[in-house]
Amino acid sequence: MKRPRLPERRHDPRHLVSARFVGRELSLVGNPLESIKILEGEIQNMCLGGLNLLTNQRTKEFSLIRGEIVFSNLPVGVPSLMRVCWVRRAKSQYRIGLEFVF
């Protein structure tokens, strides 16, 4: 049985890109000893509000991630602060919706 399609919630069009994301989950305030997870994967698409990441690592919704968007044709990564909006299982990987935090 197919899942019903949810209405589109994006405000901006998506753009296919060939890039990677590498970042670290920020620890909670007041808990510096909490382990910090590394999150990396292939960016599937981007829009003005955020990006869709395909990765092997699972992370929690609403986590803050500090990282870099790495384009193969640029010598440096683009620093980014992101919030995890949603996490979905995709076979043996995860699709993660990351929102830019300004």
C-alpha positions as a Markdown table, in Angstrom:
| # | Residue | x | y | z |
|---|---|---|---|---|
| 1 | Met | 0.0 | 0.0 | 0.0 |
| 2 | Lys | 1.4 | 3.4 | -1.0 |
| 3 | Arg | 1.7 | 6.2 | 1.5 |
| 4 | Pro | -0.5 | 9.2 | 0.8 |
| 5 | Arg | 1.6 | 12.2 | -0.6 |
| 6 | Leu | 1.9 | 15.0 | 1.8 |
| 7 | Pro | 1.5 | 18.6 | 0.5 |
| 8 | Glu | 4.7 | 20.3 | -0.5 |
| 9 | Arg | 6.0 | 22.5 | 2.3 |
| 10 | Arg | 9.0 | 24.1 | 0.6 |
| 11 | His | 8.8 | 27.7 | -0.3 |
| 12 | Asp | 11.7 | 27.7 | -2.8 |
| 13 | Pro | 12.5 | 25.4 | -5.8 |
| 14 | Arg | 15.0 | 22.6 | -5.3 |
| 15 | His | 18.2 | 22.4 | -7.4 |
| 16 | Leu | 20.1 | 19.2 | -8.1 |
| 17 | Val | 23.8 | 19.6 | -7.0 |
| 18 | Ser | 26.9 | 17.4 | -7.0 |
| 19 | Ala | 28.3 | 18.1 | -3.5 |
| 20 | Arg | 29.1 | 16.6 | -0.2 |
| 21 | Phe | 28.3 | 17.7 | 3.4 |
| 22 | Val | 30.7 | 17.1 | 6.3 |
| 23 | Gly | 29.7 | 18.3 | 9.7 |
| 24 | Arg | 29.6 | 17.7 | 13.5 |
| 25 | Glu | 26.6 | 17.7 | 15.7 |
| 26 | Leu | 26.9 | 20.4 | 18.3 |
| 27 | Ser | 26.7 | 19.4 | 21.9 |
| 28 | Leu | 23.9 | 20.7 | 24.2 |
| 29 | Val | 24.7 | 23.8 | 26.3 |
| 30 | Gly | 26.0 | 22.7 | 29.7 |
| 31 | Asn | 26.9 | 19.2 | 28.5 |
| 32 | Pro | 30.4 | 19.4 | 27.0 |
| 33 | Leu | 31.2 | 15.8 | 27.7 |
| 34 | Glu | 28.4 | 14.5 | 25.4 |
| 35 | Ser | 29.8 | 12.7 | 22.4 |
| 36 | Ile | 29.8 | 14.7 | 19.2 |
| 37 | Lys | 28.7 | 12.8 | 16.1 |
| 38 | Ile | 30.2 | 13.3 | 12.7 |
| 39 | Leu | 27.7 | 13.6 | 9.9 |
| 40 | Glu | 28.7 | 13.3 | 6.3 |
| 41 | Gly | 27.0 | 12.3 | 3.0 |
| 42 | Glu | 26.0 | 13.2 | -0.5 |
| 43 | Ile | 23.8 | 16.2 | -1.0 |
| 44 | Gln | 20.8 | 15.2 | -3.2 |
| 45 | Asn | 19.3 | 18.7 | -3.8 |
| 46 | Met | 19.4 | 22.2 | -2.3 |
| 47 | Cys | 17.1 | 25.2 | -2.1 |
| 48 | Leu | 17.4 | 28.6 | -0.4 |
| 49 | Gly | 16.1 | 27.1 | 2.8 |
| 50 | Gly | 18.2 | 24.0 | 3.1 |
| 51 | Leu | 19.3 | 20.7 | 1.6 |
| 52 | Asn | 18.5 | 17.0 | 1.4 |
| 53 | Leu | 21.3 | 14.7 | 2.5 |
| 54 | Leu | 21.8 | 11.0 | 1.8 |
| 55 | Thr | 24.0 | 9.4 | 4.5 |
| 56 | Asn | 24.9 | 6.2 | 6.4 |
| 57 | Gln | 24.7 | 8.0 | 9.8 |
| 58 | Arg | 21.5 | 8.6 | 11.7 |
| 59 | Thr | 21.0 | 11.8 | 13.7 |
| 60 | Lys | 18.2 | 13.2 | 15.9 |
| 61 | Glu | 15.6 | 15.6 | 14.7 |
| 62 | Phe | 16.2 | 19.2 | 15.8 |
| 63 | Ser | 20.0 | 18.7 | 16.3 |
| 64 | Leu | 22.3 | 21.5 | 15.3 |
| 65 | Ile | 25.0 | 20.7 | 12.9 |
| 66 | Arg | 28.0 | 22.8 | 12.0 |
| 67 | Gly | 29.7 | 21.8 | 8.8 |
| 68 | Glu | 30.8 | 22.5 | 5.3 |
| 69 | Ile | 29.2 | 22.0 | 1.9 |
| 70 | Val | 32.0 | 20.7 | -0.3 |
| 71 | Phe | 31.8 | 21.2 | -4.1 |
| 72 | Ser | 34.4 | 19.2 | -6.1 |
| 73 | Asn | 35.4 | 22.2 | -8.2 |
| 74 | Leu | 36.0 | 24.6 | -5.3 |
| 75 | Pro | 39.2 | 24.5 | -3.2 |
| 76 | Val | 37.4 | 25.3 | 0.1 |
| 77 | Gly | 34.1 | 24.2 | 1.6 |
| 78 | Val | 31.2 | 26.6 | 2.3 |
| 79 | Pro | 30.7 | 26.8 | 6.1 |
| 80 | Ser | 27.1 | 26.1 | 7.2 |
| 81 | Leu | 25.1 | 26.0 | 10.4 |
| 82 | Met | 22.1 | 23.6 | 9.9 |
| 83 | Arg | 19.2 | 22.2 | 11.9 |
| 84 | Val | 17.9 | 18.7 | 11.3 |
| 85 | Cys | 14.3 | 19.0 | 10.3 |
| 86 | Trp | 13.5 | 15.3 | 9.5 |
| 87 | Val | 15.1 | 11.9 | 9.2 |
| 88 | Arg | 13.8 | 9.1 | 7.0 |
| 89 | Arg | 15.2 | 5.6 | 6.5 |
| 90 | Ala | 16.0 | 4.8 | 2.8 |
| 91 | Lys | 17.0 | 1.1 | 2.5 |
| 92 | Ser | 20.4 | 0.9 | 4.2 |
| 93 | Gln | 20.8 | 4.7 | 4.4 |
| 94 | Tyr | 19.1 | 7.7 | 5.8 |
| 95 | Arg | 17.7 | 10.8 | 4.0 |
| 96 | Ile | 18.0 | 13.9 | 6.2 |
| 97 | Gly | 16.4 | 17.3 | 5.7 |
| 98 | Leu | 18.7 | 20.0 | 6.9 |
| 99 | Glu | 17.6 | 23.6 | 7.2 |
| 100 | Phe | 20.0 | 26.6 | 7.1 |
| 101 | Val | 20.2 | 28.5 | 10.3 |
| 102 | Phe | 20.9 | 32.2 | 9.7 |
